[in-house]
Amino acid sequence: ACSKQQQQQTTSDNDDELVIKAGLKELDRGSWCGKTKDEIGTDLMARFDACDESVTPDEGGESYPTLQKRVLQARDEILAMTDPGQCTAIVSHLQVTRSILSEALHIPTHEMTNLPIATASITCIDYYYSDDDDDDDSQQQQQQQIVHFQSFKPDVGLATSKDGAN
């Protein structure tokens, strides 16, 4: 997280606005925070990854469907703030990136944990709106999404993580 001074410096050096969206915070693991997969248990982890909401962690933990709903709402708010033809960068953690990417690729929420996302990687999704061709009288716009690349890891001398994430 940036300090207020860093945020002000960032915004004063250019015309772009830095916005921090609470809806893009990482998955809240509740009582599982700080525990390894072995400590949680392979059965509980498998059920959690399959979106079995009965195993959502206590103490404010959230399920993948809850996370994805929150993240996509924040994404939509950001898209509404972005002028047509302009771009916005979202800096996020693993499960937030998976939530946005799985929706763009039409991958069900219960399968999003299978998406490989390298640490410090870049994913590019282009959003645009097109007319709904199903009804000639309709002025409704349909959101279209194109994933240009996912989990691109620039070769900038970063070491491979010790946890195997990249």
C-alpha positions in Angstrom: 0.0 0.0 0.0 1.2 3.5 -0.8 1.5 6.2 1.8 -0.6 9.4 1.3 2.6 11.2 0.3 3.4 8.5 -2.4 -0.2 8.7 -3.6 0.0 12.5 -3.8 3.3 12.3 -5.6 1.9 9.8 -8.1 -1.1 11.9 -8.9 0.8 15.2 -9.0 3.3 13.9 -11.5 0.7 13.1 -14.1 -3.0 13.8 -15.0 -4.1 10.3 -14.0 -6.0 9.6 -10.8 -5.1 7.0 -8.3 -8.2 5.3 -6.9 -8.1 2.6 -4.2 -11.2 0.4 -4.4 -12.0 -1.7 -1.3 -13.9 -4.1 -3.6 -10.5 -5.2 -5.0 -8.9 -6.3 -1.8 -7.7 -9.9 -1.7 -9.9 -12.8 -0.6 -10.6 -12.7 3.1 -9.5 -16.0 4.5 -11.0 -15.3 8.0 -9.9 -17.9 10.5 -7.7 -19.7 7.9 -5.4 -16.7 7.6 -1.8 -17.7 8.2 -2.5 -21.4 8.0 -1.1 -23.8 5.5 -3.2 -26.0 3.2 -2.1 -28.9 5.4 -3.3 -27.2 8.5 -6.7 -26.4 7.0 -7.0 -29.9 5.5 -7.1 -31.2 2.0 -10.8 -32.1 2.2 -11.8 -28.7 3.4 -9.6 -27.0 0.8 -11.0 -29.1 -2.0 -14.6 -28.3 -0.9 -13.7 -24.6 -0.6 -12.2 -24.5 -4.1 -15.3 -26.2 -5.4 -17.3 -23.3 -3.9 -19.0 -25.3 -1.1 -20.1 -22.4 1.0 -20.7 -24.6 4.0 -16.9 -24.6 4.6 -16.3 -20.8 4.3 -13.9 -19.8 7.1 -15.2 -18.2 10.2 -14.2 -14.7 11.4 -15.2 -12.9 8.2 -13.9 -15.3 5.7 -15.5 -15.2 2.3 -16.2 -17.8 -0.4 -15.1 -17.5 -4.0 -18.6 -16.7 -5.2 -18.8 -13.9 -2.6 -15.3 -12.6 -3.6 -16.1 -12.7 -7.3 -19.4 -10.8 -6.8 -17.5 -8.1 -4.9 -14.7 -7.9 -7.3 -16.8 -7.7 -10.4 -18.9 -4.9 -8.9 -15.7 -2.9 -8.2 -14.5 -3.7 -11.8 -17.8 -2.4 -13.2 -17.5 0.8 -11.1 -14.0 1.3 -12.5 -15.2 0.7 -16.1 -17.9 3.3 -15.5 -15.2 5.8 -14.5 -13.1 5.0 -17.5 -13.8 7.1 -20.6 -14.3 5.2 -23.9 -11.0 4.7 -25.7 -9.0 5.1 -22.5 -7.4 2.4 -20.3 -7.2 1.7 -16.6 -4.7 -0.4 -14.8 -5.8 -2.5 -11.8 -3.1 -3.7 -9.4 -4.4 -6.7 -7.5 -3.6 -10.0 -5.7 -4.1 -13.5 -7.0 -7.7 -14.3 -6.3 -8.9 -10.9 -7.4 -7.1 -11.3 -10.7 -8.6 -14.8 -11.1 -12.1 -13.5 -10.4 -11.9 -10.9 -13.2 -10.1 -13.2 -15.6 -12.3 -16.2 -15.1 -15.4 -14.1 -15.8 -13.8 -12.7 -19.0 -12.9 -16.3 -20.1 -16.3 -17.7 -19.1 -14.7 -20.1 -16.7 -17.1 -21.1 -13.8 -16.2 -19.7 -10.4 -15.6 -23.2 -9.0 -12.8 -23.7 -11.6 -11.1 -20.3 -11.3 -8.4 -21.7 -8.9 -7.1 -23.7 -11.9 -6.1 -20.5 -13.7 -2.3 -20.1 -13.5 -1.4 -16.5 -12.5 2.3 -15.8 -11.8 3.4 -13.5 -9.1 4.0 -9.9 -10.4 2.5 -10.8 -13.8 0.3 -8.8 -16.2 -3.0 -9.8 -17.6 -4.7 -7.6 -20.2 -8.4 -7.6 -20.8 -10.1 -5.2 -23.3 -13.7 -4.2 -22.5 -16.0 -2.6 -25.1 -19.7 -2.4 -25.7 -21.5 -3.4 -28.9 -25.2 -3.2 -29.9 -27.4 -6.1 -29.1 -28.2 -7.7 -32.5 -31.0 -9.9 -31.2 -33.6 -7.1 -31.3 -33.6 -4.4 -34.0 -35.6 -2.0 -31.8 -33.3 -2.5 -28.8 -30.7 0.2 -27.9 -29.2 -2.1 -25.3 -25.4 -2.4 -25.2 -23.7 -5.8 -24.6 -20.4 -5.8 -22.8 -17.7 -7.7 -24.8 -14.4 -8.8 -23.3 -11.2 -9.8 -25.1 -8.3 -11.3 -23.1 -5.2 -10.3 -25.0 -2.8 -12.1 -22.6 -2.8 -13.5 -19.1 -0.1 -14.0 -16.5 2.6 -12.4 -18.7 5.7 -12.3 -16.6 8.2 -9.7 -17.9 11.8 -10.7 -17.7 13.1 -8.0 -15.5 15.4 -10.0 -13.2 12.9 -11.1 -10.6 13.7 -14.3 -8.8 11.3 -17.2 -8.9 9.2 -17.4 -5.8 10.0 -20.0 -3.2 6.4 -21.1 -2.8 6.2 -22.2 -6.4 3.6 -19.5 -7.4 5.6 -18.5 -10.5 
